[in-house]
Amino acid sequence: MNTSTTPEPASHTSFGKRVLLAAVVLAVMLLVAELVIRATVSQPVPIRFAQDTSELRQLQLHHFSDVLTADPDRFWRLAPGSRLPDTGTKSVGPFFGVISNERGFRENRQLADTKAGDETRILFLGDSCTFGYGVGWDETYVANCEDRLNEQYPGRRFDCINAGVPGYSLYQGWRVLDVEGARIQPDLVIACFGFNDRAEWDGLGDLDHAQLAPPAWLAGSQLAGKLWQLGHARPERSTSTTRPRVSPDEYRSLLARIQRRTEQLGSQLVLISWCERFQVTTDRNERTPWQFELYQFARRHQVPVLDLVPQLQDWADEPGQPELFLDIVHVTPATHSRIAARLVEILRPLLENGKWSR
């Protein structure tokens, strides 16, 4: 009986080799194309980043635009390890001193990769009001909150992380939380947005611009990014209607995304409704649509909220009260300190009765 193995047909073997050879050739061609693009084509700059830095230069704040870097996901972020001259030396304008640590947060020290057992981390998401426009890094309400908590709870260790970035909208705050949250492991997340969200830059919203960017898994390839952009044309700018960066409806949806992400991280969300100067000086009954969305969301989902509008109105009415504001929205160091004191009162029940109580 013949037990020899029947040889594989030559045609089947040659077809397999041809497929393998074609795959190798295609991979080499893609690699060469990627290298050519990297060598000859500059990395595309997000439109929002170009718009933001242009606006800063128009405001004579070009020295701050120099410490921003483009980010494909958040449009821009603070360049890690940035510092500007201290006030009183060569500094001009409201940005000075420590700008960011090596993680891009406005802190003067690095954040440990692993959270200590006795450490409570509080992540602050926000714009220039949280970052601390016109004040030092250690004068912000974030830094003041950390100092007050560590003083009031000497047996515990609190780390308040200032992730505020000038010009940020709620969309960008959500992206910070989504990308950085797992590494930071926050016990509490405090979000304060609403001013930049209503800005009208180019007739498109932040979510429109986000859809123009390739997804994160393509971010490492410039070739894939170019191919993505060919299939995702820039939406036409509307000439008949105005378009804020984040509409009130989008604001509500983004609040829900932030809450879901916070819950996934095992954290508790707290919201701040910032007060603008006109709400103290000219129209105390006026609230923006974004503030209304925040109030309704907080009530519906039982999220703690610090409403600074009536708070600053009360402070302004105190006899001999000095100026609360530096400009139309940013506040003085003394106001930052008072905001921190009020915020600690909001946080105390969460810290003493919640799962983070010690």
Protein Blocks (a to p, Z undefined) as FASTA:
>chain_A
ZZbdcdddfklmmmmmmmmmmmmmmmmmmmmmmmmmmmmmccdddfklmmmmmmmmmnop
mmmmmmgccdfklopacdehiacddehilbgcjbecjfbdfkopacfbdcdfbdcfkbcc
ddddddfklnogoiafklcmklmmmmmmmmmmmmbccddddfbdehiafklmmmmmmmmm
mmnopabdcddehklmmpcfkopafklmmmmpccfklmmpmklmmmmmmmmccddddfkb
ccdfbdfklmmmmmmmmmmmmmmnopacdddddddfklmmmmmmbccfklmmmmmmmmmn
opacddfklmmmmmmmpghiacfbfblmbccfklmmmmmmmmmmmmmmmmmmmmkbZZ
